Amino acid sequence: MTWLIASHIPLAPRTRRYLRLGQAGFLSLFLLIPAWVLWLDPPELGSSRVLLALLWGPLWLPMMGILRGKAYTFAWANFIVMIYFVHSLTHLWISSGTTFYLALAELAAACLMFAGCTYYAKYRGQELGLKIPKLKDDPVRQ
């Protein structure tokens, strides 16, 4: 029953700021990836559609939870954003020209999303009274 009440707890200004930061990073990645793969710098080898599916597909998984502000989604979306950290850092290392700047934009968006998701999940979880029990407080593990 607490999950019904928890959704009606208002957001603190700090929490709302991180919500917007995470959403901005997510939407930036969501728009950048297809633009990059299909128009701005399509791959020279292989299929653009396959690359698009591999890079854009994972962003569809947390979309509804991120747009709705679900703290749990923000917490696990950080695992997905690691794909874009690795992708952008790899391109920053090996590329030049247009690809370098696209990778820089991808890295910036991934950093925004990572910071926003991390702190939104933390602060919203605190507002909702959620916490991970410590091992010393768990009577089963003692």
Phi and psi in radians as a Rosetta constraint file:
Dihedral C 1 N 2 CA 2 C 2 CIRCULARHARMONIC -1.165 0.35
Dihedral N 2 CA 2 C 2 N 3 CIRCULARHARMONIC -0.399 0.35
Dihedral C 2 N 3 CA 3 C 3 CIRCULARHARMONIC -1.196 0.35
Dihedral N 3 CA 3 C 3 N 4 CIRCULARHARMONIC -0.461 0.35
Dihedral C 3 N 4 CA 4 C 4 CIRCULARHARMONIC -1.234 0.35
Dihedral N 4 CA 4 C 4 N 5 CIRCULARHARMONIC -0.719 0.35
Dihedral C 4 N 5 CA 5 C 5 CIRCULARHARMONIC -1.268 0.35
Dihedral N 5 CA 5 C 5 N 6 CIRCULARHARMONIC -0.661 0.35
Dihedral C 5 N 6 CA 6 C 6 CIRCULARHARMONIC -1.068 0.35
Dihedral N 6 CA 6 C 6 N 7 CIRCULARHARMONIC -0.597 0.35
Dihedral C 6 N 7 CA 7 C 7 CIRCULARHARMONIC -1.240 0.35
Dihedral N 7 CA 7 C 7 N 8 CIRCULARHARMONIC -0.246 0.35
Dihedral C 7 N 8 CA 8 C 8 CIRCULARHARMONIC -1.753 0.35
Dihedral N 8 CA 8 C 8 N 9 CIRCULARHARMONIC 0.047 0.35
Dihedral C 8 N 9 CA 9 C 9 CIRCULARHARMONIC -1.311 0.35
Dihedral N 9 CA 9 C 9 N 10 CIRCULARHARMONIC 2.184 0.35
Dihedral C 9 N 10 CA 10 C 10 CIRCULARHARMONIC -1.177 0.35
Dihedral N 10 CA 10 C 10 N 11 CIRCULARHARMONIC 2.698 0.35
Dihedral C 10 N 11 CA 11 C 11 CIRCULARHARMONIC -1.449 0.35
Dihedral N 11 CA 11 C 11 N 12 CIRCULARHARMONIC 2.387 0.35
Dihedral C 11 N 12 CA 12 C 12 CIRCULARHARMONIC -1.257 0.35
Dihedral N 12 CA 12 C 12 N 13 CIRCULARHARMONIC 2.716 0.35
Dihedral C 12 N 13 CA 13 C 13 CIRCULARHARMONIC -0.976 0.35
Dihedral N 13 CA 13 C 13 N 14 CIRCULARHARMONIC -0.704 0.35
Dihedral C 13 N 14 CA 14 C 14 CIRCULARHARMONIC -1.109 0.35
Dihedral N 14 CA 14 C 14 N 15 CIRCULARHARMONIC -0.747 0.35
Dihedral C 14 N 15 CA 15 C 15 CIRCULARHARMONIC -1.137 0.35
Dihedral N 15 CA 15 C 15 N 16 CIRCULARHARMONIC -0.729 0.35
Dihedral C 15 N 16 CA 16 C 16 CIRCULARHARMONIC -1.092 0.35
Dihedral N 16 CA 16 C 16 N 17 CIRCULARHARMONIC -0.653 0.35
Dihedral C 16 N 17 CA 17 C 17 CIRCULARHARMONIC -1.077 0.35
Dihedral N 17 CA 17 C 17 N 18 CIRCULARHARMONIC -0.768 0.35
Dihedral C 17 N 18 CA 18 C 18 CIRCULARHARMONIC -1.263 0.35
Dihedral N 18 CA 18 C 18 N 19 CIRCULARHARMONIC -0.536 0.35
Dihedral C 18 N 19 CA 19 C 19 CIRCULARHARMONIC -1.048 0.35
Dihedral N 19 CA 19 C 19 N 20 CIRCULARHARMONIC -0.859 0.35
Dihedral C 19 N 20 CA 20 C 20 CIRCULARHARMONIC -1.140 0.35
Dihedral N 20 CA 20 C 20 N 21 CIRCULARHARMONIC -0.646 0.35
Dihedral C 20 N 21 CA 21 C 21 CIRCULARHARMONIC -1.114 0.35
Dihedral N 21 CA 21 C 21 N 22 CIRCULARHARMONIC -0.822 0.35
Dihedral C 21 N 22 CA 22 C 22 CIRCULARHARMONIC -1.111 0.35
Dihedral N 22 CA 22 C 22 N 23 CIRCULARHARMONIC -0.735 0.35
Dihedral C 22 N 23 CA 23 C 23 CIRCULARHARMONIC -1.155 0.35
Dihedral N 23 CA 23 C 23 N 24 CIRCULARHARMONIC -0.674 0.35
Dihedral C 23 N 24 CA 24 C 24 CIRCULARHARMONIC -1.122 0.35
Dihedral N 24 CA 24 C 24 N 25 CIRCULARHARMONIC -0.758 0.35
Dihedral C 24 N 25 CA 25 C 25 CIRCULARHARMONIC -1.100 0.35
Dihedral N 25 CA 25 C 25 N 26 CIRCULARHARMONIC -0.740 0.35
Dihedral C 25 N 26 CA 26 C 26 CIRCULARHARMONIC -1.090 0.35
Dihedral N 26 CA 26 C 26 N 27 CIRCULARHARMONIC -0.872 0.35
Dihedral C 26 N 27 CA 27 C 27 CIRCULARHARMONIC -1.128 0.35
Dihedral N 27 CA 27 C 27 N 28 CIRCULARHARMONIC -0.587 0.35
Dihedral C 27 N 28 CA 28 C 28 CIRCULARHARMONIC -1.092 0.35
Dihedral N 28 CA 28 C 28 N 29 CIRCULARHARMONIC -0.802 0.35
Dihedral C 28 N 29 CA 29 C 29 CIRCULARHARMONIC -1.125 0.35
Dihedral N 29 CA 29 C 29 N 30 CIRCULARHARMONIC -0.728 0.35
Dihedral C 29 N 30 CA 30 C 30 CIRCULARHARMONIC -1.076 0.35
Dihedral N 30 CA 30 C 30 N 31 CIRCULARHARMONIC -0.596 0.35
Dihedral C 30 N 31 CA 31 C 31 CIRCULARHARMONIC -1.529 0.35
Dihedral N 31 CA 31 C 31 N 32 CIRCULARHARMONIC -0.603 0.35
Dihedral C 31 N 32 CA 32 C 32 CIRCULARHARMONIC -1.203 0.35
Dihedral N 32 CA 32 C 32 N 33 CIRCULARHARMONIC -0.765 0.35
Dihedral C 32 N 33 CA 33 C 33 CIRCULARHARMONIC -1.034 0.35
Dihedral N 33 CA 33 C 33 N 34 CIRCULARHARMONIC -0.937 0.35
Dihedral C 33 N 34 CA 34 C 34 CIRCULARHARMONIC -1.151 0.35
Dihedral N 34 CA 34 C 34 N 35 CIRCULARHARMONIC -0.606 0.35
Dihedral C 34 N 35 CA 35 C 35 CIRCULARHARMONIC -1.098 0.35
Dihedral N 35 CA 35 C 35 N 36 CIRCULARHARMONIC -0.738 0.35
Dihedral C 35 N 36 CA 36 C 36 CIRCULARHARMONIC -1.097 0.35
Dihedral N 36 CA 36 C 36 N 37 CIRCULARHARMONIC -0.930 0.35
Dihedral C 36 N 37 CA 37 C 37 CIRCULARHARMONIC -1.250 0.35
Dihedral N 37 CA 37 C 37 N 38 CIRCULARHARMONIC -0.629 0.35
Dihedral C 37 N 38 CA 38 C 38 CIRCULARHARMONIC -1.612 0.35
Dihedral N 38 CA 38 C 38 N 39 CIRCULARHARMONIC -0.584 0.35
Dihedral C 38 N 39 CA 39 C 39 CIRCULARHARMONIC -2.195 0.35
Dihedral N 39 CA 39 C 39 N 40 CIRCULARHARMONIC -0.843 0.35
Dihedral C 39 N 40 CA 40 C 40 CIRCULARHARMONIC -1.268 0.35
Dihedral N 40 CA 40 C 40 N 41 CIRCULARHARMONIC -0.717 0.35
Dihedral C 40 N 41 CA 41 C 41 CIRCULARHARMONIC -2.698 0.35
Dihedral N 41 CA 41 C 41 N 42 CIRCULARHARMONIC 1.229 0.35
Dihedral C 41 N 42 CA 42 C 42 CIRCULARHARMONIC -1.095 0.35
Dihedral N 42 CA 42 C 42 N 43 CIRCULARHARMONIC 2.676 0.35
Dihedral C 42 N 43 CA 43 C 43 CIRCULARHARMONIC -1.151 0.35
Dihedral N 43 CA 43 C 43 N 44 CIRCULARHARMONIC 2.508 0.35
Dihedral C 43 N 44 CA 44 C 44 CIRCULARHARMONIC -1.345 0.35
Dihedral N 44 CA 44 C 44 N 45 CIRCULARHARMONIC -0.631 0.35
Dihedral C 44 N 45 CA 45 C 45 CIRCULARHARMONIC -1.981 0.35
Dihedral N 45 CA 45 C 45 N 46 CIRCULARHARMONIC 2.536 0.35
Dihedral C 45 N 46 CA 46 C 46 CIRCULARHARMONIC 1.474 0.35
Dihedral N 46 CA 46 C 46 N 47 CIRCULARHARMONIC -3.053 0.35
Dihedral C 46 N 47 CA 47 C 47 CIRCULARHARMONIC -1.712 0.35
Dihedral N 47 CA 47 C 47 N 48 CIRCULARHARMONIC 2.325 0.35
Dihedral C 47 N 48 CA 48 C 48 CIRCULARHARMONIC -1.114 0.35
Dihedral N 48 CA 48 C 48 N 49 CIRCULARHARMONIC -0.618 0.35
Dihedral C 48 N 49 CA 49 C 49 CIRCULARHARMONIC -1.184 0.35
Dihedral N 49 CA 49 C 49 N 50 CIRCULARHARMONIC -0.693 0.35
Dihedral C 49 N 50 CA 50 C 50 CIRCULARHARMONIC -1.159 0.35
Dihedral N 50 CA 50 C 50 N 51 CIRCULARHARMONIC -0.797 0.35
Dihedral C 50 N 51 CA 51 C 51 CIRCULARHARMONIC -1.080 0.35
Dihedral N 51 CA 51 C 51 N 52 CIRCULARHARMONIC -0.708 0.35
Dihedral C 51 N 52 CA 52 C 52 CIRCULARHARMONIC -1.091 0.35
Dihedral N 52 CA 52 C 52 N 53 CIRCULARHARMONIC -0.742 0.35
Dihedral C 52 N 53 CA 53 C 53 CIRCULARHARMONIC -1.096 0.35
Dihedral N 53 CA 53 C 53 N 54 CIRCULARHARMONIC -0.715 0.35
Dihedral C 53 N 54 CA 54 C 54 CIRCULARHARMONIC -1.220 0.35
Dihedral N 54 CA 54 C 54 N 55 CIRCULARHARMONIC -0.640 0.35
Dihedral C 54 N 55 CA 55 C 55 CIRCULARHARMONIC -1.594 0.35
Dihedral N 55 CA 55 C 55 N 56 CIRCULARHARMONIC -0.624 0.35
Dihedral C 55 N 56 CA 56 C 56 CIRCULARHARMONIC -1.586 0.35
Dihedral N 56 CA 56 C 56 N 57 CIRCULARHARMONIC -0.506 0.35
Dihedral C 56 N 57 CA 57 C 57 CIRCULARHARMONIC -0.933 0.35
Dihedral N 57 CA 57 C 57 N 58 CIRCULARHARMONIC -0.842 0.35
Dihedral C 57 N 58 CA 58 C 58 CIRCULARHARMONIC -1.080 0.35
Dihedral N 58 CA 58 C 58 N 59 CIRCULARHARMONIC -0.440 0.35
Dihedral C 58 N 59 CA 59 C 59 CIRCULARHARMONIC -1.256 0.35
Dihedral N 59 CA 59 C 59 N 60 CIRCULARHARMONIC -0.318 0.35
Dihedral C 59 N 60 CA 60 C 60 CIRCULARHARMONIC -1.310 0.35
Dihedral N 60 CA 60 C 60 N 61 CIRCULARHARMONIC -0.428 0.35
Dihedral C 60 N 61 CA 61 C 61 CIRCULARHARMONIC -1.098 0.35
Dihedral N 61 CA 61 C 61 N 62 CIRCULARHARMONIC -0.869 0.35
Dihedral C 61 N 62 CA 62 C 62 CIRCULARHARMONIC -1.599 0.35
Dihedral N 62 CA 62 C 62 N 63 CIRCULARHARMONIC 0.100 0.35
Dihedral C 62 N 63 CA 63 C 63 CIRCULARHARMONIC -0.961 0.35
Dihedral N 63 CA 63 C 63 N 64 CIRCULARHARMONIC -0.918 0.35
Dihedral C 63 N 64 CA 64 C 64 CIRCULARHARMONIC -1.128 0.35
Dihedral N 64 CA 64 C 64 N 65 CIRCULARHARMONIC -0.713 0.35
Dihedral C 64 N 65 CA 65 C 65 CIRCULARHARMONIC -1.158 0.35
Dihedral N 65 CA 65 C 65 N 66 CIRCULARHARMONIC -0.630 0.35
Dihedral C 65 N 66 CA 66 C 66 CIRCULARHARMONIC -1.252 0.35
Dihedral N 66 CA 66 C 66 N 67 CIRCULARHARMONIC -0.725 0.35
Dihedral C 66 N 67 CA 67 C 67 CIRCULARHARMONIC -1.175 0.35
Dihedral N 67 CA 67 C 67 N 68 CIRCULARHARMONIC -0.542 0.35
Dihedral C 67 N 68 CA 68 C 68 CIRCULARHARMONIC -1.546 0.35
Dihedral N 68 CA 68 C 68 N 69 CIRCULARHARMONIC -0.138 0.35
Dihedral C 68 N 69 CA 69 C 69 CIRCULARHARMONIC 1.373 0.35
Dihedral N 69 CA 69 C 69 N 70 CIRCULARHARMONIC 0.585 0.35
Dihedral C 69 N 70 CA 70 C 70 CIRCULARHARMONIC -1.395 0.35
Dihedral N 70 CA 70 C 70 N 71 CIRCULARHARMONIC 2.068 0.35
Dihedral C 70 N 71 CA 71 C 71 CIRCULARHARMONIC -1.061 0.35
Dihedral N 71 CA 71 C 71 N 72 CIRCULARHARMONIC -0.682 0.35
Dihedral C 71 N 72 CA 72 C 72 CIRCULARHARMONIC -1.086 0.35
Dihedral N 72 CA 72 C 72 N 73 CIRCULARHARMONIC -0.716 0.35
Dihedral C 72 N 73 CA 73 C 73 CIRCULARHARMONIC -1.116 0.35
Dihedral N 73 CA 73 C 73 N 74 CIRCULARHARMONIC -0.713 0.35
Dihedral C 73 N 74 CA 74 C 74 CIRCULARHARMONIC -1.082 0.35
Dihedral N 74 CA 74 C 74 N 75 CIRCULARHARMONIC -0.607 0.35
Dihedral C 74 N 75 CA 75 C 75 CIRCULARHARMONIC -1.172 0.35
Dihedral N 75 CA 75 C 75 N 76 CIRCULARHARMONIC -0.836 0.35
Dihedral C 75 N 76 CA 76 C 76 CIRCULARHARMONIC -1.461 0.35
Dihedral N 76 CA 76 C 76 N 77 CIRCULARHARMONIC -0.255 0.35
Dihedral C 76 N 77 CA 77 C 77 CIRCULARHARMONIC -1.149 0.35
Dihedral N 77 CA 77 C 77 N 78 CIRCULARHARMONIC -0.353 0.35
Dihedral C 77 N 78 CA 78 C 78 CIRCULARHARMONIC -1.103 0.35
Dihedral N 78 CA 78 C 78 N 79 CIRCULARHARMONIC -0.484 0.35
Dihedral C 78 N 79 CA 79 C 79 CIRCULARHARMONIC -1.168 0.35
Dihedral N 79 CA 79 C 79 N 80 CIRCULARHARMONIC -0.655 0.35
Dihedral C 79 N 80 CA 80 C 80 CIRCULARHARMONIC -1.249 0.35
Dihedral N 80 CA 80 C 80 N 81 CIRCULARHARMONIC -0.660 0.35
Dihedral C 80 N 81 CA 81 C 81 CIRCULARHARMONIC -1.140 0.35
Dihedral N 81 CA 81 C 81 N 82 CIRCULARHARMONIC -0.338 0.35
Dihedral C 81 N 82 CA 82 C 82 CIRCULARHARMONIC -1.107 0.35
Dihedral N 82 CA 82 C 82 N 83 CIRCULARHARMONIC -0.513 0.35
Dihedral C 82 N 83 CA 83 C 83 CIRCULARHARMONIC -1.002 0.35
Dihedral N 83 CA 83 C 83 N 84 CIRCULARHARMONIC -0.732 0.35
Dihedral C 83 N 84 CA 84 C 84 CIRCULARHARMONIC -1.379 0.35
Dihedral N 84 CA 84 C 84 N 85 CIRCULARHARMONIC -0.493 0.35
Dihedral C 84 N 85 CA 85 C 85 CIRCULARHARMONIC -1.085 0.35
Dihedral N 85 CA 85 C 85 N 86 CIRCULARHARMONIC -0.885 0.35
Dihedral C 85 N 86 CA 86 C 86 CIRCULARHARMONIC -1.107 0.35
Dihedral N 86 CA 86 C 86 N 87 CIRCULARHARMONIC -0.789 0.35
Dihedral C 86 N 87 CA 87 C 87 CIRCULARHARMONIC -1.049 0.35
Dihedral N 87 CA 87 C 87 N 88 CIRCULARHARMONIC -0.825 0.35
Dihedral C 87 N 88 CA 88 C 88 CIRCULARHARMONIC -1.197 0.35
Dihedral N 88 CA 88 C 88 N 89 CIRCULARHARMONIC -0.726 0.35
Dihedral C 88 N 89 CA 89 C 89 CIRCULARHARMONIC -1.150 0.35
Dihedral N 89 CA 89 C 89 N 90 CIRCULARHARMONIC -0.632 0.35
Dihedral C 89 N 90 CA 90 C 90 CIRCULARHARMONIC -1.098 0.35
Dihedral N 90 CA 90 C 90 N 91 CIRCULARHARMONIC -0.802 0.35
Dihedral C 90 N 91 CA 91 C 91 CIRCULARHARMONIC -1.189 0.35
Dihedral N 91 CA 91 C 91 N 92 CIRCULARHARMONIC -0.590 0.35
Dihedral C 91 N 92 CA 92 C 92 CIRCULARHARMONIC -1.120 0.35
Dihedral N 92 CA 92 C 92 N 93 CIRCULARHARMONIC -0.581 0.35
Dihedral C 92 N 93 CA 93 C 93 CIRCULARHARMONIC -1.306 0.35
Dihedral N 93 CA 93 C 93 N 94 CIRCULARHARMONIC -0.683 0.35
Dihedral C 93 N 94 CA 94 C 94 CIRCULARHARMONIC -1.859 0.35
Dihedral N 94 CA 94 C 94 N 95 CIRCULARHARMONIC -0.212 0.35
Dihedral C 94 N 95 CA 95 C 95 CIRCULARHARMONIC -1.881 0.35
Dihedral N 95 CA 95 C 95 N 96 CIRCULARHARMONIC 2.927 0.35
Dihedral C 95 N 96 CA 96 C 96 CIRCULARHARMONIC -2.521 0.35
Dihedral N 96 CA 96 C 96 N 97 CIRCULARHARMONIC 3.006 0.35
Dihedral C 96 N 97 CA 97 C 97 CIRCULARHARMONIC 1.212 0.35
Dihedral N 97 CA 97 C 97 N 98 CIRCULARHARMONIC -2.435 0.35
Dihedral C 97 N 98 CA 98 C 98 CIRCULARHARMONIC -1.033 0.35
Dihedral N 98 CA 98 C 98 N 99 CIRCULARHARMONIC -0.747 0.35
Dihedral C 98 N 99 CA 99 C 99 CIRCULARHARMONIC -1.078 0.35
Dihedral N 99 CA 99 C 99 N 100 CIRCULARHARMONIC -0.655 0.35
Dihedral C 99 N 100 CA 100 C 100 CIRCULARHARMONIC -1.056 0.35
Dihedral N 100 CA 100 C 100 N 101 CIRCULARHARMONIC -0.803 0.35
Dihedral C 100 N 101 CA 101 C 101 CIRCULARHARMONIC -1.241 0.35
Dihedral N 101 CA 101 C 101 N 102 CIRCULARHARMONIC -0.585 0.35
Dihedral C 101 N 102 CA 102 C 102 CIRCULARHARMONIC -1.148 0.35
Dihedral N 102 CA 102 C 102 N 103 CIRCULARHARMONIC -0.709 0.35
Dihedral C 102 N 103 CA 103 C 103 CIRCULARHARMONIC -1.139 0.35
Dihedral N 103 CA 103 C 103 N 104 CIRCULARHARMONIC -0.642 0.35
Dihedral C 103 N 104 CA 104 C 104 CIRCULARHARMONIC -1.114 0.35
Dihedral N 104 CA 104 C 104 N 105 CIRCULARHARMONIC -0.736 0.35
Dihedral C 104 N 105 CA 105 C 105 CIRCULARHARMONIC -1.131 0.35
Dihedral N 105 CA 105 C 105 N 106 CIRCULARHARMONIC -0.679 0.35
Dihedral C 105 N 106 CA 106 C 106 CIRCULARHARMONIC -1.141 0.35
Dihedral N 106 CA 106 C 106 N 107 CIRCULARHARMONIC -0.718 0.35
Dihedral C 106 N 107 CA 107 C 107 CIRCULARHARMONIC -1.114 0.35
Dihedral N 107 CA 107 C 107 N 108 CIRCULARHARMONIC -0.745 0.35
Dihedral C 107 N 108 CA 108 C 108 CIRCULARHARMONIC -1.086 0.35
Dihedral N 108 CA 108 C 108 N 109 CIRCULARHARMONIC -0.766 0.35
Dihedral C 108 N 109 CA 109 C 109 CIRCULARHARMONIC -1.133 0.35
Dihedral N 109 CA 109 C 109 N 110 CIRCULARHARMONIC -0.705 0.35
Dihedral C 109 N 110 CA 110 C 110 CIRCULARHARMONIC -1.139 0.35
Dihedral N 110 CA 110 C 110 N 111 CIRCULARHARMONIC -0.679 0.35
Dihedral C 110 N 111 CA 111 C 111 CIRCULARHARMONIC -1.134 0.35
Dihedral N 111 CA 111 C 111 N 112 CIRCULARHARMONIC -0.740 0.35
Dihedral C 111 N 112 CA 112 C 112 CIRCULARHARMONIC -1.045 0.35
Dihedral N 112 CA 112 C 112 N 113 CIRCULARHARMONIC -0.828 0.35
Dihedral C 112 N 113 CA 113 C 113 CIRCULARHARMONIC -1.113 0.35
Dihedral N 113 CA 113 C 113 N 114 CIRCULARHARMONIC -0.761 0.35
Dihedral C 113 N 114 CA 114 C 114 CIRCULARHARMONIC -1.086 0.35
Dihedral N 114 CA 114 C 114 N 115 CIRCULARHARMONIC -0.849 0.35
Dihedral C 114 N 115 CA 115 C 115 CIRCULARHARMONIC -1.122 0.35
Dihedral N 115 CA 115 C 115 N 116 CIRCULARHARMONIC -0.797 0.35
Dihedral C 115 N 116 CA 116 C 116 CIRCULARHARMONIC -1.091 0.35
Dihedral N 116 CA 116 C 116 N 117 CIRCULARHARMONIC -0.794 0.35
Dihedral C 116 N 117 CA 117 C 117 CIRCULARHARMONIC -1.123 0.35
Dihedral N 117 CA 117 C 117 N 118 CIRCULARHARMONIC -0.761 0.35
Dihedral C 117 N 118 CA 118 C 118 CIRCULARHARMONIC -1.058 0.35
Dihedral N 118 CA 118 C 118 N 119 CIRCULARHARMONIC -0.935 0.35
Dihedral C 118 N 119 CA 119 C 119 CIRCULARHARMONIC -1.347 0.35
Dihedral N 119 CA 119 C 119 N 120 CIRCULARHARMONIC -0.524 0.35
Dihedral C 119 N 120 CA 120 C 120 CIRCULARHARMONIC -1.139 0.35
Dihedral N 120 CA 120 C 120 N 121 CIRCULARHARMONIC -0.798 0.35
Dihedral C 120 N 121 CA 121 C 121 CIRCULARHARMONIC -1.069 0.35
Dihedral N 121 CA 121 C 121 N 122 CIRCULARHARMONIC -0.703 0.35
Dihedral C 121 N 122 CA 122 C 122 CIRCULARHARMONIC -1.128 0.35
Dihedral N 122 CA 122 C 122 N 123 CIRCULARHARMONIC -0.956 0.35
Dihedral C 122 N 123 CA 123 C 123 CIRCULARHARMONIC -1.255 0.35
Dihedral N 123 CA 123 C 123 N 124 CIRCULARHARMONIC -0.648 0.35
Dihedral C 123 N 124 CA 124 C 124 CIRCULARHARMONIC -1.191 0.35
Dihedral N 124 CA 124 C 124 N 125 CIRCULARHARMONIC -0.663 0.35
Dihedral C 124 N 125 CA 125 C 125 CIRCULARHARMONIC -1.066 0.35
Dihedral N 125 CA 125 C 125 N 126 CIRCULARHARMONIC -0.695 0.35
Dihedral C 125 N 126 CA 126 C 126 CIRCULARHARMONIC -1.141 0.35
Dihedral N 126 CA 126 C 126 N 127 CIRCULARHARMONIC -0.731 0.35
Dihedral C 126 N 127 CA 127 C 127 CIRCULARHARMONIC -1.086 0.35
Dihedral N 127 CA 127 C 127 N 128 CIRCULARHARMONIC -0.622 0.35
Dihedral C 127 N 128 CA 128 C 128 CIRCULARHARMONIC -1.502 0.35
Dihedral N 128 CA 128 C 128 N 129 CIRCULARHARMONIC -0.078 0.35
Dihedral C 128 N 129 CA 129 C 129 CIRCULARHARMONIC 1.380 0.35
Dihedral N 129 CA 129 C 129 N 130 CIRCULARHARMONIC 0.353 0.35
Dihedral C 129 N 130 CA 130 C 130 CIRCULARHARMONIC -1.537 0.35
Dihedral N 130 CA 130 C 130 N 131 CIRCULARHARMONIC 2.510 0.35
Dihedral C 130 N 131 CA 131 C 131 CIRCULARHARMONIC -2.747 0.35
Dihedral N 131 CA 131 C 131 N 132 CIRCULARHARMONIC 2.746 0.35
Dihedral C 131 N 132 CA 132 C 132 CIRCULARHARMONIC -1.635 0.35
Dihedral N 132 CA 132 C 132 N 133 CIRCULARHARMONIC 2.148 0.35
Dihedral C 132 N 133 CA 133 C 133 CIRCULARHARMONIC -1.162 0.35
Dihedral N 133 CA 133 C 133 N 134 CIRCULARHARMONIC 2.485 0.35
Dihedral C 133 N 134 CA 134 C 134 CIRCULARHARMONIC -1.382 0.35
Dihedral N 134 CA 134 C 134 N 135 CIRCULARHARMONIC 2.606 0.35
Dihedral C 134 N 135 CA 135 C 135 CIRCULARHARMONIC -1.050 0.35
Dihedral N 135 CA 135 C 135 N 136 CIRCULARHARMONIC -0.614 0.35
Dihedral C 135 N 136 CA 136 C 136 CIRCULARHARMONIC -1.215 0.35
Dihedral N 136 CA 136 C 136 N 137 CIRCULARHARMONIC -0.368 0.35
Dihedral C 136 N 137 CA 137 C 137 CIRCULARHARMONIC -1.606 0.35
Dihedral N 137 CA 137 C 137 N 138 CIRCULARHARMONIC -0.132 0.35
Dihedral C 137 N 138 CA 138 C 138 CIRCULARHARMONIC -1.572 0.35
Dihedral N 138 CA 138 C 138 N 139 CIRCULARHARMONIC 1.937 0.35
Dihedral C 138 N 139 CA 139 C 139 CIRCULARHARMONIC -1.162 0.35
Dihedral N 139 CA 139 C 139 N 140 CIRCULARHARMONIC -0.405 0.35
Dihedral C 139 N 140 CA 140 C 140 CIRCULARHARMONIC -1.213 0.35
Dihedral N 140 CA 140 C 140 N 141 CIRCULARHARMONIC -0.604 0.35
Dihedral C 140 N 141 CA 141 C 141 CIRCULARHARMONIC -1.577 0.35
Dihedral N 141 CA 141 C 141 N 142 CIRCULARHARMONIC -0.011 0.35
